[in-house]
């Protein structure tokens, strides 16, 4: 299983494009990525065919559906399209999350709970674990980064605390090589988007992040 505890974090690349051809053009240069993410803009812009196309690259694939209703249905859609994991919003009703988890367990897949916009992430993480969630993502969204000038670098301490609860922890939001190393020993997956996908040489940028993770 890809989403499990790690000594050194895996690198997930978020393909936050709205055009599938553009996403595939960049993805073709990311052979050393551990996980490819069909980003939310890509899923909304191109539908589940984007998930199918990304998963066809034969890398572990996460569909960033950000589900907050009809958990079983949207999980099923993502998994039918070839995703190994999909996301639910951690602020969603427990029933939504339980549905998605049940569908994932039935199919040997993974639900990742996105912890964006939570006032008490530790308490919610405890409840998520009770609901059967095994992996969470601490996430500073793009709008938050732009408005407040904050990135996931501020989440390193929190990541370690959530991880102590026995959950697999991913972190996302403006991570660069100079901040990626903060999460060694505190997170299991580091998610990087624009630093890699908008770089003149995405492959070189990916290598920089891997080196920062001690990989």
GULUM-278503 format. One record per residue (C-alpha): residue number from 1; x, y, z; residue in one letter. Coordinates in Angstrom, 1 decimal. Layout:
# residues N
+-----+--------+--------+--------+---------+
| num |   east |  north |     up | residuo |
+-----+--------+--------+--------+---------+
| NUM |      X |      Y |      Z |       a |
...
+-----+--------+--------+--------+---------+
***
This chain:
# residues 215
+-----+--------+--------+--------+---------+
| num |   east |  north |     up | residuo |
+-----+--------+--------+--------+---------+
|   1 |    0.0 |    0.0 |    0.0 |       x |
|   2 |    1.4 |    3.4 |   -1.0 |       x |
|   3 |   -0.4 |    5.4 |    1.7 |       x |
|   4 |    1.4 |    4.1 |    4.8 |       x |
|   5 |    3.9 |    5.3 |    7.4 |       x |
|   6 |    7.3 |    6.3 |    5.9 |       x |
|   7 |   10.7 |    7.1 |    7.2 |       x |
|   8 |   11.2 |    9.5 |    4.3 |       x |
|   9 |    8.0 |   11.1 |    2.8 |       x |
|  10 |    6.8 |   10.1 |   -0.6 |       x |
|  11 |    6.5 |   12.9 |   -3.2 |       x |
|  12 |    3.0 |   13.5 |   -4.7 |       x |
|  13 |    2.8 |   15.9 |   -7.6 |       x |
|  14 |   -0.5 |   17.8 |   -7.9 |       x |
|  15 |   -1.5 |   18.3 |  -11.6 |       x |
|  16 |   -3.7 |   21.3 |  -11.0 |       x |
|  17 |   -4.4 |   22.0 |  -14.6 |       x |
|  18 |   -7.8 |   22.6 |  -16.3 |       x |
|  19 |   -6.6 |   21.1 |  -19.6 |       x |
|  20 |   -5.9 |   17.3 |  -19.8 |       x |
|  21 |   -3.4 |   17.6 |  -22.7 |       x |
|  22 |   -1.4 |   20.1 |  -20.7 |       x |
|  23 |   -1.5 |   17.9 |  -17.6 |       x |
|  24 |   -0.3 |   14.9 |  -19.6 |       x |
|  25 |    2.5 |   16.9 |  -21.2 |       x |
|  26 |    3.9 |   17.7 |  -17.7 |       x |
|  27 |    3.1 |   14.3 |  -16.2 |       x |
|  28 |    5.2 |   12.6 |  -18.9 |       x |
|  29 |    8.2 |   14.4 |  -17.4 |       x |
|  30 |    7.6 |   13.1 |  -13.9 |       x |
|  31 |    8.8 |    9.5 |  -14.0 |       x |
|  32 |   10.4 |    9.9 |  -10.5 |       x |
|  33 |    7.2 |   11.0 |   -8.8 |       x |
|  34 |    5.8 |    8.6 |   -6.3 |       x |
|  35 |    2.2 |    9.6 |   -6.7 |       x |
|  36 |    0.4 |   11.6 |   -9.4 |       x |
|  37 |   -2.6 |   13.7 |   -8.4 |       x |
|  38 |   -5.4 |   14.5 |  -10.7 |       x |
|  39 |   -6.0 |   17.9 |   -9.2 |       x |
|  40 |   -9.4 |   19.4 |   -8.4 |       x |
|  41 |   -9.4 |   21.8 |  -11.4 |       x |
|  42 |   -8.5 |   19.0 |  -13.7 |       x |
|  43 |  -11.2 |   16.7 |  -12.4 |       x |
|  44 |  -13.8 |   19.6 |  -12.7 |       x |
|  45 |  -12.5 |   20.7 |  -16.1 |       x |
|  46 |  -12.1 |   17.3 |  -17.8 |       x |
|  47 |  -14.2 |   14.9 |  -15.6 |       x |
|  48 |  -13.2 |   11.4 |  -14.7 |       x |
|  49 |  -11.6 |   10.8 |  -18.1 |       x |
|  50 |   -8.7 |   12.9 |  -16.6 |       x |
|  51 |   -8.4 |   10.4 |  -13.7 |       x |
|  52 |   -8.3 |    7.5 |  -16.2 |       x |
|  53 |   -5.7 |    9.2 |  -18.3 |       x |
|  54 |   -3.4 |    9.9 |  -15.4 |       x |
|  55 |   -3.8 |    6.4 |  -13.9 |       x |
|  56 |   -2.9 |    5.0 |  -17.3 |       x |
|  57 |    0.6 |    6.4 |  -16.7 |       x |
|  58 |    1.0 |    3.5 |  -14.2 |       x |
|  59 |    1.8 |    5.6 |  -11.2 |       x |
|  60 |   -0.3 |    5.5 |   -8.0 |       x |
|  61 |   -3.0 |    8.0 |   -8.7 |       x |
|  62 |   -5.0 |   10.2 |   -6.3 |       x |
|  63 |   -8.2 |   11.9 |   -7.6 |       x |
|  64 |   -8.6 |   15.1 |   -5.6 |       x |
|  65 |  -12.4 |   15.1 |   -5.7 |       x |
|  66 |  -12.8 |   17.1 |   -2.5 |       x |
|  67 |  -16.0 |   15.2 |   -1.9 |       x |
|  68 |  -18.4 |   16.6 |    0.7 |       x |
|  69 |  -21.6 |   14.7 |   -0.2 |       x |
|  70 |  -22.5 |   11.3 |   -1.8 |       x |
|  71 |  -19.3 |    9.8 |   -0.5 |       x |
|  72 |  -19.9 |    6.3 |   -1.8 |       x |
|  73 |  -20.9 |    7.5 |   -5.2 |       x |
|  74 |  -18.0 |    9.8 |   -5.8 |       x |
|  75 |  -15.6 |    7.3 |   -4.3 |       x |
|  76 |  -16.9 |    4.7 |   -6.7 |       x |
|  77 |  -16.6 |    7.1 |   -9.7 |       x |
|  78 |  -13.0 |    7.8 |   -8.8 |       x |
|  79 |  -12.1 |    4.2 |   -8.3 |       x |
|  80 |  -13.9 |    3.1 |  -11.5 |       x |
|  81 |  -11.8 |    5.6 |  -13.4 |       x |
|  82 |   -8.6 |    4.0 |  -12.1 |       x |
|  83 |   -7.7 |    6.1 |   -9.0 |       x |
|  84 |   -6.0 |    4.4 |   -6.1 |       x |
|  85 |   -7.2 |    7.1 |   -3.7 |       x |
|  86 |   -9.7 |    9.9 |   -3.5 |       x |
|  87 |  -10.3 |   12.8 |   -1.2 |       x |
|  88 |  -13.1 |   13.8 |    1.1 |       x |
|  89 |  -13.4 |   17.0 |    3.0 |       x |
|  90 |  -12.8 |   16.4 |    6.6 |       x |
|  91 |  -15.4 |   19.0 |    7.6 |       x |
|  92 |  -18.1 |   16.9 |    5.9 |       x |
|  93 |  -20.8 |   15.1 |    7.8 |       x |
|  94 |  -19.6 |   11.8 |    9.3 |       x |
|  95 |  -22.1 |    9.9 |    7.1 |       x |
|  96 |  -20.4 |   11.1 |    3.9 |       x |
|  97 |  -17.0 |   10.1 |    5.2 |       x |
|  98 |  -18.1 |    6.7 |    6.4 |       x |
|  99 |  -19.7 |    5.9 |    3.0 |       x |
| 100 |  -16.5 |    6.8 |    1.2 |       x |
| 101 |  -14.4 |    4.7 |    3.6 |       x |
| 102 |  -16.7 |    1.7 |    3.2 |       x |
| 103 |  -16.5 |    1.9 |   -0.5 |       x |
| 104 |  -12.7 |    2.2 |   -0.4 |       x |
| 105 |  -12.3 |   -0.7 |    1.9 |       x |
| 106 |  -14.5 |   -2.9 |   -0.2 |       x |
| 107 |  -12.3 |   -2.2 |   -3.2 |       x |
| 108 |   -8.9 |   -2.1 |   -1.6 |       x |
| 109 |   -8.5 |    1.6 |   -2.1 |       x |
| 110 |   -7.8 |    4.7 |    0.1 |       x |
| 111 |   -9.8 |    7.7 |    1.3 |       x |
| 112 |   -7.7 |   10.7 |    2.2 |       x |
| 113 |   -9.5 |   13.3 |    4.3 |       x |
| 114 |   -8.5 |   16.9 |    3.4 |       x |
| 115 |   -8.2 |   18.9 |    6.7 |       x |
| 116 |   -8.5 |   22.3 |    5.1 |       x |
| 117 |  -10.6 |   25.0 |    7.0 |       x |
| 118 |  -10.8 |   23.1 |   10.3 |       x |
| 119 |  -10.6 |   25.0 |   13.6 |       x |
| 120 |   -9.6 |   22.0 |   15.7 |       x |
| 121 |   -7.7 |   19.6 |   13.4 |       x |
| 122 |   -6.5 |   17.3 |   16.2 |       x |
| 123 |  -10.0 |   16.6 |   17.5 |       x |
| 124 |  -11.3 |   16.1 |   14.0 |       x |
| 125 |   -8.4 |   13.8 |   13.2 |       x |
| 126 |   -9.3 |   11.6 |   16.2 |       x |
| 127 |  -12.9 |   11.3 |   15.0 |       x |
| 128 |  -11.8 |   10.6 |   11.4 |       x |
| 129 |   -9.7 |    7.7 |   12.8 |       x |
| 130 |  -12.8 |    6.4 |   14.5 |       x |
| 131 |  -14.7 |    6.5 |   11.2 |       x |
| 132 |  -12.0 |    4.3 |    9.6 |       x |
| 133 |  -10.0 |    7.0 |    7.8 |       x |
| 134 |   -6.4 |    6.0 |    7.6 |       x |
| 135 |   -4.9 |    9.0 |    5.8 |       x |
| 136 |   -5.3 |   12.7 |    6.2 |       x |
| 137 |   -3.9 |   15.7 |    4.3 |       x |
| 138 |   -3.0 |   18.9 |    6.1 |       x |
| 139 |   -3.6 |   21.5 |    3.4 |       x |
| 140 |   -3.2 |   25.2 |    3.0 |       x |
| 141 |   -5.3 |   26.1 |   -0.1 |       x |
| 142 |   -4.2 |   28.3 |   -2.9 |       x |
| 143 |   -6.6 |   31.1 |   -2.0 |       x |
| 144 |   -5.3 |   31.1 |    1.6 |       x |
| 145 |   -1.7 |   31.2 |    0.3 |       x |
| 146 |   -2.5 |   34.3 |   -1.8 |       x |
| 147 |   -4.6 |   36.1 |    0.8 |       x |
| 148 |   -2.5 |   35.5 |    3.9 |       x |
| 149 |    1.0 |   34.6 |    2.6 |       x |
| 150 |    1.0 |   31.3 |    4.5 |       x |
| 151 |    2.1 |   27.9 |    3.3 |       x |
| 152 |    2.2 |   24.4 |    4.5 |       x |
| 153 |    5.6 |   25.1 |    6.1 |       x |
| 154 |    3.7 |   26.4 |    9.1 |       x |
| 155 |    2.1 |   22.9 |    9.5 |       x |
| 156 |    5.2 |   20.9 |   10.3 |       x |
| 157 |    4.5 |   20.7 |   14.1 |       x |
| 158 |    0.9 |   20.0 |   13.6 |       x |
| 159 |    1.7 |   17.2 |   11.1 |       x |
| 160 |    3.9 |   15.5 |   13.7 |       x |
| 161 |    1.1 |   15.6 |   16.3 |       x |
| 162 |   -1.5 |   14.2 |   13.9 |       x |
| 163 |    0.9 |   11.5 |   12.9 |       x |
| 164 |    1.2 |   10.5 |   16.5 |       x |
| 165 |   -2.5 |    9.6 |   16.5 |       x |
| 166 |   -1.6 |    6.7 |   14.1 |       x |
| 167 |   -2.7 |    8.3 |   10.9 |       x |
| 168 |   -0.8 |    8.5 |    7.6 |       x |
| 169 |   -0.2 |   12.3 |    7.1 |       x |
| 170 |    0.1 |   14.1 |    3.8 |       x |
| 171 |    0.9 |   17.9 |    3.6 |       x |
| 172 |    0.2 |   20.3 |    0.8 |       x |
| 173 |    0.3 |   24.0 |    0.0 |       x |
| 174 |    3.1 |   26.0 |   -1.5 |       x |
| 175 |    5.9 |   23.5 |   -0.6 |       x |
| 176 |    9.3 |   24.1 |   -2.1 |       x |
| 177 |   12.7 |   22.4 |   -1.7 |       x |
| 178 |   13.6 |   24.8 |    1.1 |       x |
| 179 |   10.6 |   23.8 |    3.2 |       x |
| 180 |   10.1 |   20.1 |    2.1 |       x |
| 181 |   12.7 |   18.9 |    4.5 |       x |
| 182 |   10.7 |   20.2 |    7.5 |       x |
| 183 |    8.4 |   17.3 |    7.1 |       x |
| 184 |   10.9 |   14.4 |    7.2 |       x |
| 185 |    9.8 |   12.3 |   10.2 |       x |
| 186 |    6.6 |   14.3 |   10.5 |       x |
| 187 |    4.7 |   13.4 |    7.3 |       x |
| 188 |    4.4 |   10.5 |    5.0 |       x |
| 189 |    3.5 |   12.2 |    1.8 |       x |
| 190 |    4.6 |   15.7 |    0.7 |       x |
| 191 |    2.4 |   17.2 |   -2.1 |       x |
| 192 |    4.0 |   19.7 |   -4.4 |       x |
| 193 |    2.2 |   21.4 |   -7.2 |       x |
| 194 |    3.3 |   24.6 |   -9.0 |       x |
| 195 |    6.9 |   24.5 |   -8.0 |       x |
| 196 |    7.2 |   21.4 |  -10.2 |       x |
| 197 |    4.4 |   21.7 |  -12.7 |       x |
| 198 |    5.1 |   25.4 |  -13.6 |       x |
| 199 |    8.9 |   25.0 |  -13.7 |       x |
| 200 |   10.8 |   25.4 |  -17.0 |       x |
| 201 |   12.1 |   21.9 |  -16.3 |       x |
| 202 |    9.6 |   19.9 |  -14.2 |       x |
| 203 |   11.9 |   16.9 |  -14.0 |       x |
| 204 |   14.7 |   19.0 |  -12.5 |       x |
| 205 |   12.4 |   20.7 |  -10.1 |       x |
| 206 |   11.1 |   17.3 |   -9.0 |       x |
| 207 |   14.7 |   16.1 |   -8.4 |       x |
| 208 |   15.3 |   19.2 |   -6.2 |       x |
| 209 |   12.4 |   18.3 |   -4.0 |       x |
| 210 |   13.4 |   14.7 |   -3.7 |       x |
| 211 |   16.9 |   15.8 |   -2.6 |       x |
| 212 |   15.4 |   18.0 |    0.1 |       x |
| 213 |   13.5 |   14.9 |    1.3 |       x |
| 214 |   16.7 |   13.0 |    1.5 |       x |
| 215 |   15.8 |   10.8 |   -1.3 |       x |
+-----+--------+--------+--------+---------+
***
